[in-house]
Amino acid sequence: MAETEDLTQLRAILTNASGDTPLASRFRALFSLKSLGKDGFNEAIDIIGEAFKDDSALLKHELAYVLGQTKNLYAVPTLQNVLKDVHEDPMVRHEAAEALGAIGDKESLDLLKEYFQKDPLEIIRQTCELAIARIEWEHSNLSQVEVLQNSHFSSIDPAPPLPYENSSVDQLQKVLVDQSVPLFERYRAMFRLRDLGTAESVDALITGLNDPSALFRHEIAYVFGQLCDPRSVNALVKVLQNESEEGMVRHEAAEALGSIATDDVMPVLQKFLQDKERVVRESAVVALDMYEYERSEEMEYVAVPHASTVTV
């Protein structure tokens, strides 16, 4: 098992046992637990599950994301319950559905298809659509025969990038913004543009911020956080400043800016510590912590530096 003192400490931090644990510290604890859950330590999954009792939609959405990234089947029942809870914040339910797609368990298909067909919220229907397509792709022959570029990014994404031969930025951009193309294929174009990582592909991705789908716009902002390309800063600041934009999109823009961590980012993020929308305020807190991390010599974004080195 993982060392008891490490798990006890991580549980106390993540669940805010003291009542005054900074949000940024809770995020760092979560990413320590992610490493353990990914390595098959189910107690780490249970601890993450406990934290869904919290009232922060931002934290709970991150819990769901992390459970998906562990690709641990033990997390599936927790994620299914979150998706089924219609009283939960839509951003959290969306992330639970996406996480089920990331885990790739075919046993989740019936539930995902149910909510794809009946949920009244577009964000949930679209996320279920993507998760269904991802699971079906993962279990298909295509996943075995397609030649994908070796990505610099370790994340399990809502869709795999389009195959390696798709290298024309102009063609990829056309797919990215074409509303007649299935959403899964448009996401695949998005992640192919990310993996190309050129100035031209960044410009192409920026056009995706004009998409009518909030889900799509938020994923574009997430990708910019992965790329950490300063050329996206102005577009992300514009998104963050737009108070009529959906909170989940502004949240991703804030965290992307924290990851990019150029000199001009800190004063922008500090301004949004007082935003009227809680998810934006909290995202600014986390983004500023990410900013400090990116500009530090820390090797990992974790609360307990050695917690991922466990004793068996």
N, C-alpha and C positions, 0 to 999 in steps of 0.2 A: 504494500500500500504506500501511498504518498505519505511523507512524514506528517504526523498528526499536528505538530505545531504549525507547520506551513498551512495546512488546510484550515485549521482553526483560525489562524490569522487572516487568511484570505476570506473566509466566510464572514468574519466580523467586519472586515473592511467593506466587502461587497454589499452586505445586507445592512450596513450602517448601524451596527449593534450599539454603538456609543451615542447615536443620535446627532452627531456633529462631524461625521466623516466627510471631507470635501468630495464633491462629485468627481473631480479629476482622479483622486486616489481610488475611488470605486471603479472607474474605468480601467485603471492600471491593474487592479486586482482581477478584474474580469479577464483581461488578456493573459494574466498568469494562469488562471483557471482554464482558459482556452487551450493552452499548451498541454495541460494535464488531460483534459477531456479528449483531445486529439490523440493522445497516447493510450487511450482506453481506460483511464481512471474514472469510473462511473460516479464516484463520490463527488468529483468536480462538477459533473453534469447536474447532480442533485443540488449542489450549492447554487449553481446558476439558476436552476428552476425555482429555488426558494425566493430568489430576488424578484420574481414576477409579482410579488405582493406589493412592491413599491408603487408609489404614485407618480413617478417620473416616466412619461412616455418615452423620452429620449433614452433613458437607461434601459427600459424594457425592450425597446426596439433593438438596442445593441446586444442585449442578452440573446434575443432570437437569432440575430446575425451570427453571433459567436457559436451558438449551438449548431447552426448549419455548417459553419466552417470546420467544426470538429469532425464532420462526416461520421459521427458516432450514432449508430442505430438506436442506442439507448435513449437518445434525446427525442426520438420521434413522438412518443405519446405526449410529452410536454408541449411540443410545438403544435400538434394536432389540437390539443385542448385550447391553446391560445387562439388559433385560427377560428375555432368554433365559438369562441366567446364574443358574441355580437356587442357586448357592452364594453369591450376593450377598445382602446384607441386604434383607429384604422391603420396608423403608421406601424403599430406593434403587430397587428394581425397580418398586415402586408409582409412584414419581415419574417413572420412565422411561416407563411406560405412559401416565401422565397427560400427559406432555410430547408424546408422539406424537399424542395427541388434540388438544392445543393447536396443534401444527403443522398438523394437518388433512390430512395426506397419505393419500389413499385407498389407496395401495400398502401401507400398514401395516395395513389392515383384516384381511387373512387372518391375520397373526400375532396381532393382538389377539383375534380370534375363537378362535384355537387356545388361547390362555392363559385366555380367559374360560371355555372349556369344560373345560379339563383341569387347571388349576393347583390344587394342594391348598389354597392359602391364600386365605381369603375376601378379604383386603385386595387381592390381585392380581386375583381374579375380578371384584370389584366395580369396581376401577379400570378394567379392560379393558372392562367393561360401559359405564361412563361414556364412555370414550374412543371406543368404537364409536359410541355414540349421538351424541356431539358431532361426529364426522367426518360421519356421515350427515346430521345437521341442517345442518351448514355447507354441504354440497353439495346440499341440498334446496331446493325452492321456498319452504319456510317461512322460511328465513334471509333471503330476499329480500322477503317480504311482511309478516312480523311487525314491528310497531312497538315498538321497545325504547326505554326511557328512556335519554337520554344520561347515561352513567355518569361519576361523578367518578373512577372507578378505571380505570387503564390496563391492568390485568392481563388475560391471556387465561385465563379461568376454565374449570374442568372442564365447566361447562354455562353457556349463556347465561341471563340472567334471564328470567323469564316476561314476556310482552308488557306494555306500558304500562298497558293497561286493567285488569290485575290489581293493584289498589291497596288491597284490603281486607286489613288485617293479620290479622283473624280468619280469613278464608278461606285466606290464605297459610300461616298457622300450621297449619291443619288439614291442608293438603297436606304441609307440612314434616314432620309427625310421623306421618303415615298410612303404616303399613308395607305396606299393600296397593297403594300408588301406586308406579309405576316409580321407581327410584332417580334416574334422570335428571330426572324431573319434580320430585322432592323437592329436588334440587339447584337446579333453576331457581327454585323457590319461595324457597330460601335466598338466592340472589343477588338476587332481587327485593326481599326484605326488607332486605338490605344496602343496596341502592340507594335504598330509601325513607328509611333513615337516621333514623327517628324514635325517640323513647323507647319507643313501643309496639312497634316492630319489633325493637329490641334485646331487649326482654323476651321477645318471641316466639322470637327466635333462641336465647336462653338455654335454652329448653325442649329444644332440639335436643341439648344436652349430655347428655341422658338416653337418647339413642338406643342401641340395642343394637350398632350398627355402630361400631367404632373409627374406620374411615375417615370416617364421617359426623361423628363427634364432633371429629375433628381438623380437618375443614374448617370447622366452626362456629368453632373457636378461631382458625383462620386469618382468617376473616371479621372477627372481633373485632379482630384486629391491623390490618386495613385500616380499620375504622371509627374506631379510637382513641377510643372512647367510654368515659369513666370508669365508666359504669353497669355495664359488663361486668367490672370489675376483681375484684369479690368472687367471681363465678362462676369466673373464670380462676384465681384463687389457690386456690380449692377443688380445681380439676382438678389444678393443679401439685402440691399437697400430698398428693394421693391416690396413694400408692405402689403401689396395686394397679391403677392406670390404665395403659393401654398407653403405652410410651415415646414413640411418635409423637404421641400426644395431649398428653401433658405437655410435649413439646418445643414444640408449636405454642402452647400456653398461655403458656409462658415467653417466647417471642418476641413474642407479642401484648402481653404486659405491658410488654416493652421498648419497643414502639411507642407504647403509650398514655402511658408515661413520667410518670405522676403522682408526687407526692412520696412516697407510701406504697409505690411499686413497688420502689425500689432495695433496701431492706432485705430484702424478700421474695426478690428474685432473688439477692442475695448469699448468702442461706442455702443456696440450691441449687447453689452452686459446689462443694459437697462431697457432692452426691447420689451414691448408690451406682450409679446408672445413668449410663453415659458420655454417652448422647445428651442427657440432662437437664443434666448438668454443662456440657457444651459449649454447649447452648442458653442456659444462664444467662450464659455468657461473652459470647456473641453478643448476647443481649438487653441486657446491661449496656452494650455498645458502642452498640447502637441507642438505648438510653436517653440516653446522652451526646450522640449525634447529634441526637436529637429536641429536646434542650434547648439545642443549640448554634445558631450562625448558619450552619452549613455548608449549602450549597445542594444537594449531592448526596452520597449514601452511596457514595463511591468511594475507592479507595486513592490514585490519581493524578488529581488534580483536572482536569487537562486532557487525559487520555488519550482521552476520547471525541471530542476535536477532532483529527481525523486529517488527515494530509497525503496527497493523492492525486497 
